């Protein structure tokens, strides 16, 4: 009789996805029951609608992360590279994350050099890296905390750092923090809607750009620092500026 061998990693992945989908679906079911049992103008119905909106958004974001992870793992990802000033991508990512940062009342610090920082990269994907890191910082920080993003420019390498004063990362988790679904091991991480897909997507995109990404934390409750290093294009390159509304974000140039 043939013995069927299951793949533990795939089983764990499916179990994690099922768990993450079950919670918002249960909340939506409960909210629908409230809608059915209360007067249309009642406060309970308004609260139920808000629950449905939040949980549907949660499912949509999980689906997007899974699609990105599958696309990048397919072995056929296509990058649309162009010369771009990295400062524009930092500003764009900060603008994208601004609603979440404002909801958490975070103090946002953006530190950019005065001169163009040219890289040859896919602007959409690098912006995705930055928004994922900012989203991760906000997700695992207490309200009213500080989040900083900055660029360190050298002739050959550009370093991007996202720093938060959040819950930190245990030392034994640092070597595997970019593995898919690793955060599912933490009950506190699950409570904040983190399943570890976003950081895995970050690593894959950065490596496709011949770069590296590292995480550092002094320990639980001591915050985290994520550093992305990318090859720098020669300084003689002419930047392709992207439109950015400076009134929608806090930016401190140095």
C-alpha positions in Angstrom: 0.0 0.0 0.0 1.4 3.4 -1.0 2.1 5.8 1.8 1.1 9.4 1.1 3.6 12.0 2.3 2.3 15.4 3.2 4.4 18.5 2.8 4.5 20.1 6.3 5.3 23.6 5.0 2.4 23.6 2.6 0.0 22.2 5.2 1.1 24.9 7.7 0.6 27.6 5.0 -2.9 26.4 4.2 -3.8 26.2 7.9 -2.6 29.7 8.5 -4.6 31.1 5.6 -7.7 29.3 6.7 -7.2 30.7 10.2 -6.7 34.3 9.0 -9.8 34.1 6.8 -12.0 32.5 9.5 -11.8 35.4 11.9 -12.9 38.2 9.5 -15.6 35.9 8.0 -17.0 35.2 11.5 -17.1 38.9 12.3 -18.9 39.6 9.0 -21.5 36.9 9.8 -22.1 38.4 13.2 -22.5 41.9 11.7 -25.0 40.6 9.2 -27.1 39.1 12.0 -27.1 42.5 13.7 -28.2 44.2 10.4 -31.1 41.7 10.2 -32.3 42.2 13.8 -32.1 46.0 14.4 -33.9 49.1 13.1 -32.3 50.5 10.0 -31.5 53.8 11.8 -30.0 52.2 14.9 -26.4 52.7 16.1 -26.0 49.0 16.2 -26.5 48.8 12.4 -24.0 51.6 11.8 -21.4 49.7 13.9 -22.2 46.5 12.1 -21.6 48.2 8.7 -18.3 49.5 10.0 -17.3 46.0 11.0 -18.1 44.6 7.6 -16.1 47.4 5.9 -13.0 46.7 8.0 -13.1 42.9 7.7 -13.7 43.0 3.9 -10.7 45.3 3.6 -8.7 42.8 5.7 -9.6 39.9 3.4 -8.8 42.0 0.3 -5.4 42.9 1.7 -4.6 39.3 2.6 -5.7 38.2 -0.9 -3.4 40.9 -2.5 -0.5 39.7 -0.4 -1.1 36.1 -1.4 -1.3 37.0 -5.1 2.0 39.0 -4.8 3.7 36.1 -3.0 2.6 33.7 -5.7 3.6 36.0 -8.5 7.1 36.5 -7.1 7.5 32.8 -6.4 6.5 31.8 -9.9 10.0 32.3 -11.2 8.7 34.6 -14.0 8.4 38.1 -12.4 8.9 41.0 -14.8 10.5 44.2 -13.6 9.9 47.5 -15.4 13.2 49.2 -14.6 13.8 52.9 -15.1 16.1 55.6 -13.7 14.3 57.1 -10.8 15.1 59.4 -7.9 14.6 57.3 -4.7 13.5 60.3 -2.8 10.3 60.4 -5.0 9.5 56.8 -4.1 9.9 57.5 -0.4 7.6 60.4 -0.6 5.0 58.4 -2.6 5.1 55.5 -0.1 4.7 58.0 2.8 1.8 59.6 1.1 0.2 56.2 0.5 0.5 55.2 4.2 -0.5 58.6 5.6 -4.1 57.6 6.4 -3.0 54.6 8.5 -0.2 56.7 10.2 -2.7 59.4 11.0 -5.2 56.9 12.4 -2.5 55.7 14.8 -1.4 59.3 15.7 2.2 58.3 14.8 4.9 60.9 14.7 6.3 60.5 11.2 9.9 61.5 10.4 11.2 61.5 6.8 14.9 62.1 6.3 16.1 62.7 2.7 19.4 64.0 1.3 19.3 67.2 -0.6 20.7 65.7 -3.8 19.1 63.2 -6.1 19.6 59.5 -5.2 19.4 57.6 -8.5 18.6 53.9 -8.8 17.6 51.8 -11.7 14.5 50.0 -10.5 10.9 49.2 -11.0 9.2 52.2 -9.3 6.0 50.3 -8.5 7.8 47.4 -6.8 10.2 49.6 -4.8 7.3 51.7 -3.6 5.6 48.5 -2.6 8.7 47.5 -0.5 8.5 50.9 1.3 4.8 50.8 1.9 5.0 47.2 3.2 7.8 48.3 5.7 5.9 51.4 6.8 2.7 49.4 7.2 4.6 46.8 9.2 6.0 49.5 11.5 2.6 51.0 12.1 1.0 47.6 12.6 3.4 46.6 15.4 3.7 49.9 17.1 1.5 51.4 19.8 -0.5 54.6 18.9 1.4 57.9 19.3 4.7 56.2 18.7 7.4 57.4 16.3 8.2 55.9 12.8 11.1 57.2 10.8 12.2 56.5 7.2 15.5 57.7 5.7 18.1 57.4 3.0 21.8 57.0 3.4 23.6 57.6 0.1 27.1 56.4 -0.9 28.7 56.2 -4.3 27.9 52.5 -4.8 25.1 51.6 -2.4 21.9 53.3 -1.2 20.6 52.3 2.2 16.9 52.8 3.2 16.0 52.4 6.8 12.6 52.2 8.4 12.7 52.5 12.2 9.9 52.1 14.7 9.6 52.1 18.5 7.2 49.2 18.5 7.0 45.7 20.0 10.3 44.6 18.6 11.5 41.2 17.4 12.8 38.3 19.6 16.3 37.3 18.9 15.3 33.8 17.8 12.9 35.1 15.2 15.3 37.6 13.5 16.9 34.9 11.2 13.5 33.9 9.9 11.5 37.1 10.0 11.3 37.3 6.2 10.1 33.7 5.8 6.5 33.4 4.7 3.9 33.2 7.5 6.5 33.3 10.2 4.5 35.8 12.2 1.7 33.3 12.5 3.7 31.8 15.4 3.0 34.9 17.5 -0.5 35.3 19.0 0.2 39.0 19.4 1.2 39.3 15.8 -2.0 37.6 14.7 -4.1 40.0 16.8 -2.6 42.8 14.7 -3.4 41.1 11.4 0.2 40.2 10.6 0.8 36.9 8.9 4.3 37.6 7.5 3.5 37.7 3.8 4.4 41.3 3.4 8.0 41.0 4.6 8.5 37.9 2.4 7.3 40.0 -0.6 9.8 42.7 0.5 12.7 40.3 0.5 11.8 38.8 -2.9 11.4 42.3 -4.6 14.7 43.6 -3.1 16.6 40.5 -4.2 15.2 40.8 -7.7 16.8 44.3 -7.7 20.2 42.8 -6.7 19.8 44.2 -3.2 19.6 42.9 0.4 17.2 43.5 3.3 18.0 43.0 7.0 16.0 43.3 10.2 17.4 44.3 13.6 15.9 44.6 17.0 17.4 44.8 20.5 14.5 42.6 21.7 10.8 42.7 22.7 9.4 46.1 23.3 12.6 47.8 22.0 11.5 48.6 18.4 12.8 47.4 15.1 15.0 48.6 12.2 14.6 47.4 8.6 17.5 48.2 6.2 17.2 47.8 2.5 20.4 48.2 0.4 20.2 48.7 -3.3 22.8 49.4 -6.0 23.2 53.1 -6.7 23.2 54.4 -10.2 26.2 56.7 -11.1 25.6 60.3 -9.8 25.7 61.7 -13.4 22.3 60.2 -14.2 19.4 62.7 -14.8 16.5 62.1 -12.5 13.0 61.4 -13.7 11.0 63.4 -11.3 7.6 62.1 -10.3 4.8 64.4 -9.1 4.3 64.5 -5.4 2.0 66.7 -3.3 4.2 67.9 -0.4 1.1 69.0 1.6 0.0 65.4 2.1 3.0 64.2 4.0 5.6 65.3 6.6 9.0 65.5 5.0 12.2 66.8 6.6 15.1 67.2 4.1 18.6 67.1 5.5 
